[in-house]
């Protein structure tokens, strides 16, 4: 679709304003990003980012409740819990919706092999050269899935990470990478340097997709990998060095219902 440059400039200004409203420290108070922010050690931040993003679907209050419980299950020491294989002693049970302790065990077996070999998830990401990929998050998940599969006797687990990497929007991992990579010192932690904020992709769920379409930012109907590529490419035109800052804007618009001041017939 051919877009009117003046309209796109108005949209950019509108999104910049919305992003600034929500990319504030208080945002973390009711968001799963609060959990990795509690830790100072890289390894803890990585583990909590992956696990809390894995269960970040559904009601936000329920997500935060179950993230809190998950960290409690790890004794508040995620890295020690992982390396001591304490996950093997957890009683069976539910963690969040369709994610159970058996899924957590499979995930942590794969993660433990990664940490034993590379010291950190970032070390693993560097080892598999995600920075050289045009789609670093999908490249990272392919490596994670392989490790999980190998650590569990050749059995993968789609409740840990998506398996359909050709089509998945990879919303939760893209969100975890936003937490780890964006480095403006406000909400996101910026504790990774293996990739740059410019290489991130928008975390897309149904709400982000709907808001983007309503604003004329996205044509594709499905909330899939191609839609993520389409939307992120446009957001990179707005802010090449930090396209996923607009995740805050699209979240905020979904809460407030704010609309841009555009000529009649555009919205």
C-alpha positions, 0 to 999 in steps of 0.5 A, a space after each residue: 500500500 502506498 502511504 501518504 508521507 504527511 500522514 505517516 509523519 503525523 503517525 510517527 509523532 503520535 506514536 512517539 508521544 504515546 511511547 513516551 507516555 508509557 515507557 516510564 519506570 512505573 510501567 514495570 509495576 504491573 508488567 512481567 518485566 518487573 521480575 527480571 528487573 529484580 535481579 542484578 546478575 546477568 544469568 538470573 535476568 536471562 533465566 527469569 526473562 525467558 521463563 516469565 515471558 514463556 507464561 506471559 499470555 492471558 490476564 496480566 494480573 494472573 501472569 504476574 501472580 504466576 511469575 511470582 509463584 514461579 520465582 518462589 519455586 526457584 527459591 528466589 535464586 534462578 541460576 543456582 536452581 538451574 545449575 543444581 538441577 533442583 527442578 528435577 525435585 519439583 512436585 508435578 503441578 500447574 504453573 500457568 494455564 497450559 504450562 506445567 512443571 513437566 514443561 519447566 523441567 524440559 526447558 531447564 534441562 536444555 537451558 542447563 546444558 547451555 549455561 554449562 557450555 557457554 556460561 550465559 544465554 548471551 554467550 550461547 547467542 554469541 556462539 551461534 552468531 545471532 547477530 549475523 542473522 536478519 532475524 536474531 530471535 528466530 535464530 536464537 529459538 532454533 538453537 534453544 529448541 535444539 538444546 531442549 530436544 537434545 537434553 530430553 532424549 530427542 523430545 521437543 516441547 512446544 509449550 516451552 518455545 514455538 516449534 513452527 519457526 517459519 510462521 510464528 510471530 514469536 511474541 514472547 521471545 521478542 518481548 524477552 529480547 526487548 527486556 534484555 537488549 533495549 538500553 534506554 535505562 527506563 523500563 527495559 534492562 539493556 544487559 545484552 550487547 550481542 545484538 543491537 536494539 535496531 535488530 529487535 522485532 515487535 512483540 506481536 499478539 492479537 492486541 498489537 496486531 489489531 492496533 497496528 491495523 487500525 492505524 494503517 500500519 499493517 495490512 496483513 490479516 494474520 498475526 504471524 511472522 510475516 506480519 511481524 516483519 511488515 510492521 517492524 520494517 515500517 517502525 524502523 522507518 520511524 525510528 531505525 535505531 529503536 523500532 520496538 520502543 513503539 511496543 509501549 505506544 501500541 500497548 498504551 493505545 490499546 488501554 486508552 483508545 487514543 487516536 491520531 489527528 489524521 485527515 478524514 477517511 484515513 483512520 
